[in-house]
């Protein structure tokens, strides 16, 4: 009888522990890990950010337009058993954005963090760029970010919590020669982000701008150039060569550039902060110098640095 009582007590205790475990698991599933979506995750800043967020406990969706470029990030995910999924998302396609967001929300019930990183550089002087080329630059760098933002905001408003991180650039604060389209798209992103920050703060949503300087990615090598720029008869051909060479030189110079992981670390700092700043500067930039100089002084410095 005593043995049976002891057995019953052990069974009861075991049952209680099982119920407690289920409660903990249920709470974890309800509260769960914060869910992050990073666009443009196939390489560079997006790649490093997605991995770092996953390593830091965020359930991370690493999105990219072309899933054939996902091999490296999937290999790291499998090796380290990271809470990370790769999802197809083309920021230029309304349906692609909707399907990706619907998938994440159906699986996780929420999106806490959005990192808008997808983008590219279009090089060329304003005169040589076609309207079509300008529009394509804005379609990805600006309207692409808006598409994803508008898709995630309803759920963020409902949960009254979230943070949107837009990867801008030091070129979102200063003008640079042969970068008219890219700079314009980043200026637009900066204006959108600052204005939107006032609108969504009432819902517990924060907006952050990350402004990297020279980052050692394949951004310049994978950049697109104005079709007319390829013509050596262009009056800007010589300047184009100087600027491209200067950019490559600075990105390859360890003393004047930073690895993309440094940007990822700042993104992590922002999304884990109780009171994130609106803007974060990363790496070596000339934003600080610009703030201390007159327009004429800064213009002279830019002209000299590119031997113009």
Secondary structure as UniProt FT lines:
FT   HELIX           2..31
FT   STRAND          35..38
FT   HELIX           44..55
FT   TURN            56..57
FT   STRAND          59..64
FT   HELIX           67..69
FT   HELIX           71..80
FT   STRAND          84..88
FT   TURN            91..92
FT   HELIX           94..108
FT   STRAND          113..116
FT   STRAND          122..124
FT   TURN            126..128
FT   HELIX           131..138
FT   HELIX           139..143
FT   HELIX           144..159
FT   STRAND          162..167
FT   HELIX           170..172
FT   TURN            177..178
FT   HELIX           180..200
FT   HELIX           201..203
FT   STRAND          205..212
FT   TURN            219..222
FT   STRAND          224..225
FT   HELIX           227..230
FT   TURN            232..233
FT   TURN            235..236
FT   HELIX           237..252
FT   TURN            254..256
FT   HELIX           260..271
FT   TURN            274..275
FT   STRAND          279..282
FT   HELIX           287..292
FT   HELIX           295..305
FT   TURN            306..307
//
